[in-house]
């Protein structure tokens, strides 16, 4: 949003000197003060032209965001009475139904909710059903809830819906993977029963962001002892490890400990990785890395095509727009968005201002935190202080160096600052956000968003290439050994069954984007743009 107050000053001064329109002058001065106040809210009047150049337009690009579920789907806060660390994980459309994965309280375990058959646009809790719990309310029938703490990935492959789970906390009980041809309750089968939990290694605590590539379904693990592992299946039940652990050359490299995101782009499979950096115990120096392969046959070669600065933490792959691959990493100044036309190591260019030009608290995003919708990239930017922000880019170049346009769609967690994280998905012409809210529980919110509402954007600052091209290194295994023998599934059950009785939750809220008069007139709430001072605060991972 640009403010043209300065252009009125010469005219007003001339009128004042001529002794005319004194009343008009004071009215004009009041308008100027009003514009200045708005400018303060966006910091460009505080910090001058250079800072103003890093701020982007705020446009009415989406309709009202309506909450379409009861918070936490009515499950309540569980045994501990809190929603802390209970998050939304994974979103997918399968058989024309919208699915969201969930970390419920430790007394509930993982949950999957989907829209009921025939519901094309959910509007209330009545339009949803839970499909992962068995009749005793155990996720997929697993009684050791720490093993199935939350849903970690959802994917469709050869007519089946696959769901992976992650271990809770620091437990090493092994990830689980289940599949169903319908997604209905009671139809989920163990997809890795031939190997056992964790693909035979219980140190594989999770299995993230499954992708379909060259007839294989593949995902990635976290493994502190050996390093991240890529496991793939061509038939849905027989799995093979397709990298040397930690993307090592001949031997495992435990420093590349976790795979966070995956994507298929330009005939190659990519995985975004977290490297522990110089210290295993200090997450602030962790390094974001990106690996890719173009062929899964035999023992694939994996090439490192990006390595970030200390503190970049991990690579989240956002998606493809206009033949470019978008990713994000973290920094002390906030989220950094990168773009590459081909994914090569010397091709990554920064296309935003750190923290979206607003705040270092705009720290990063999530797996599934971005969505391509209506020919634009939507990005949910995590902010645990004032609520997540929703941004959008059409990929339009703003200068010769590759910077692109950005518009702030909504801020303050869509009207609830406790909505600090968000995943995004398009479903039947609507954009949905699946939020994590540590005060009242996860929320699903829906809006209609269209390029027809796109306004002009403030030019972005000059793009900056990453400091030095990352030398391409390849990881070529001499042999890949499948771990011998399955690990028995832990069977210790908690005392009593998890509660399946929903508790009363607050009524869904309605949010209007800032300055959306058409929405506010219809009765929606709004959030004021308070004065904001950027702080040099280290972004949390």
C-alpha positions, 0 to 999 in steps of 0.5 A: 500500500502506497501513501501519496501524502507528500505530493499534496504539500506544495499545493497546500503551502501555496494556498496558505501563503496566498491566505486562501482556503485556510479552512481547507488547509487545516482539513488537509493537515488533518488528512496528512496527520491521518496518513502519517499515522497509517504510515507509522503503522507500516513503518515507512514514515519511521524509517524513511525511503529505504525501509519503505521500499521493503514493504509490500502492498496490502490488498483486499484479495480474499473474502471473509475468512470463516471458521468452519469447524469447532476449535480442536474439532471439539475434542477439548484440551485433553488431560493436561487442560492445555492446547500447548503444542497441539498442532495442525499437520498435513492437508490433502484432497482425496476422493473429492473430500478434504482431509486434515491431519491433527496432533490432539492432546497426548491423551488422544494421539493422532487424528484425521478429520475429513469433510463428510460425503457430499459436502463441497464447502464445509460451514460448521462442525457438523460437516466433518467426521473423524476417520483414524480412531478405532472404536476404542478411540485409539489412532489406527488401533495403536494403543501406545499413543507416544508412537502415534503422537500426530499425523506427519504426512498424507499422500495419495498413491495408486488409489490409496490414501497413505498416512504416516505418524510421528513419535511424541517428544524424544521417544524413539518408537518408530514411525508408522505408515497406514493406508486405506482405499476409502479413508473410512474408519476401520479400513486402515492397514499397516503399510510397513508391516514387512519391516516394522515400525520405523522401517525396521529402525525405531530411531526413524521417529517420523516420515515426512512429506511423501511424494510420487515420483517415477512410479514410486511413493517416497518420504523422508525420516528423522534419525539422530543416530544415522541421519535422515533416510529416504524410503520408497515403495512401488507397490504400497507395501514393499519398501526400499531405502533410496539414499545413504543415511544422511545423504552421505557419500559412501557412509552415513552422515548423521549431521543431515538429521531430518527431512522436512519437505519434498517436491517433484520439479522439472523431472527431479525429486527434491527433499529439504533437509535440516543439518545440525550445523557446528553444534548438535545441541544448538539449533541456532546454527542449523543449516538448511540443505536441499538435495535432489535426484533425477532417477530412483532406479537402483542406487540413486545419486543425490546432489546437494543443490543448496546449502544455507547460512548458519541459522537457516535451519531447514528448507521448506519447499513452497511450490512451482509458479511460472516455471520456477521452484520456490523454497524458504529458509529461516534467518535472524531477520525472518523468513527468506524466500528463494526462487530457482528456474531449474533447481541448480546450485548456482541458480537460487535468488532471494525474492523477498525482504527477510521477514516479509519486510515487516518483522523478524518474528515472521520466522518461517512457514510449515510443510504445506504452508504454501499453496498455488491457487488462482495462478498465485503463490499463497504463503502462510508465514509463521509468527508466534507473537502476533499471529501468522500472516498470509501473503500472496505473489503472482511471481511478477518480476519487480526489477531485473534481478528477479525480485517478485511482487508480494501482497499482504492478504491478512495478518494477526492470525486472521483475527486471532493472534493465537493462530500462530501457524498455518497450512494451506490448501485449495478445495472446490474454489476456496482457500482453506487455512489449517491453523495451530492455536495454543489457546483454543485449539486448531481451526479450519478457516475458509475464504474465496480468493481471486486474482480479480481482487489483485491490486498494485504492489509496492516495488520490492527491493533489489533481489540478492543472490545467495552469497556463494554458489553452492558447490554441487556434491553427489552422494553415490552409495556403493550399496543400500542395505535394507535393515534386517528384521522388523522391530516389534511394535511396542504394546504397552498401553496407557491406563484407560482409553483416550476420551472420544467425547467432544467438549464445548468449544467457543463458537466459530469466528469471522475475520475481515482483512484490514481495510476491507470495508465491504466485509466489515459492513457485512458484520465481520470483525476486523483487526487494527494495524497497530504501530509496529517497530521491527526488532532484531530478535533471533527467529525461532526454529 
